[in-house]
Amino acid sequence: MINFQYTRANDVADAVRQIAADPTAKFIAGGTNLIDLMKEDVERPSRLIDISRLPLRTIEETADGGLRIGALVRNSDLAYHPLIEQRYPMLGSAILAGASSQLRNMASTGGNLLQRTRCYYFYDIATPCNKREPGSGCSAIKGINRIHAILGASEACIATHPSDMCVALAALDAMVHVTGPGGERAIAFSEFHRLPGNTPQRDTNLRPNEIVTAVELPARGFASNYTYLKIRDRLSYAFALVSIAAALELEGETIKDARLALGGVAHKPWRDTAAEAALRGRAANQATFTYAAGLLLRDAKGYAHNSFKIDLARRGIVRALAQAARGAPQSQSNKKIL
Amino acid sequence: MPRSSTAQPITDTIPVPEKTPMVLNVNGVEMQLKVAPWTTLLDALRDHLDLTGTKKGCDHGQCGACTVLVDGRRINSCLTLAVMTDGAKVITIEGLATNGALHALQQAFIDHDAFQCGYCTPGQICSAAGLIAEGKAKSAEEIRELMSGNICRCGAYPHIVAAIQQAMGQS
């Protein structure tokens, strides 16, 4: 870790002013990812602006029946919040599927959105990486790529976004509220993260000097028929090889509405509205789920070590939709997949 | 560690900032200290306050050996900048016993032989104290899941779970 200066932000406007005044500065909140990256010399900010004391820790009901979650609400506080447990259990389940109790006690909502990929080459500064050093090349494409993307990758980058929470937020149609030098704006969750293209150094569509202030959930929480199914190399405390957030609204045996998003497969949480549309109006059965899974994976592409993820994702989607249809969400403590 | 010649050299062009004075309440005692911005809470405890019970394992938040309680919540002190905890209440393994009597978890770890080398034990015990305070784990399965941030390379997990169950029964 290199030496750096440390300052505190007094309010959101002050945070934006401070970061705009120093292009090599970074915000710090929970620090669970940033400090780690700084220890690896992947991130080398000259200044850290501490935003952890800003008043962004509340969870409030919105006028239209949704929830507004302050950017500094800790992951554990969010997962165990009564309104999340009652109305958005898929989000709580996804959060509890990620990291460890200690990290969830530290990590913030906004920081979860902004965490970087766990691609081993991104972390290893001795190897080329277009995300870390644009133009240096991608070591993963012809290297060890077992954990890498099968959807939406580019020749420049096949890294995945590591978050569990964001997969549920994508499925739930969340909005991200940000403040920048030009004022406030809201970004649809599907537009917040981006695909790598030729500029994999950019993980999100945040503009320079913007700060995430809140994440807003719409009223619909799919609290009856949902699951978050995460498949990984260890039973706990590991990133997803493939994860699936699946939610259904049923009318008898017929699917009235559906949400389907995947983690561990792309540079962003992968929500597929075409696959969702294919589920609507059909019977909630194996044939329907298999058809939707095939549709979602229509453009999937494997590399030397991760082709297994395509079949894993296909079976995972079918299983997750079946769990959602049964109203039997995946337990995050008993890891038996039923 | 050798660095690639293609990587940018790490320069020292950034001036060394003044150390920041800060206050920590550690195990019930108010401590004044001065830390550099990059000093982690783990290093502040071990190197500034000589509280070496808290262990440095991976130093990357992956093993849990550095777990302490900050304002009652278990966290990884290796990924926490000390300066950001200014004014906080910290409990380390040294602060769990009261008047010479072992904390229920410390006694339970002895009763169940819940360690071999002992290096992960302070983190396991502080984490278990946080777990019990959170009140989310009831079954052995839930204890295992919510203790997954603490790695024991001796593999004492079954005894650790038994020790935590014993202490839970007493709390």
Interface residues (C-beta under 8 A of the other chain):
Chain A: M1 I2 N3 F4 Q5 Y6 I28 G31 T32 I35 D36 M38 K39 D41 R44 S46 L48 D50 S52 S76 Y80 A99 S100 S101 Q102 L103 N105 M106 I125 A126 T127 P128 S136 L235 S236 Y237 Q332 S333 N334
Chain B: P2 R3 S4 T6 A7 I10 D12 I14 P15 V16 P17 T20 A36 P37 W38 T40 D59 H60 G61 G64 T67 R73 R74 I75 N76 L79 T80 L81 V83 M84 S127 G130 L131 E134 K136 S139 E141 E142 R144 E145 L146 M147 S148 G149 N150
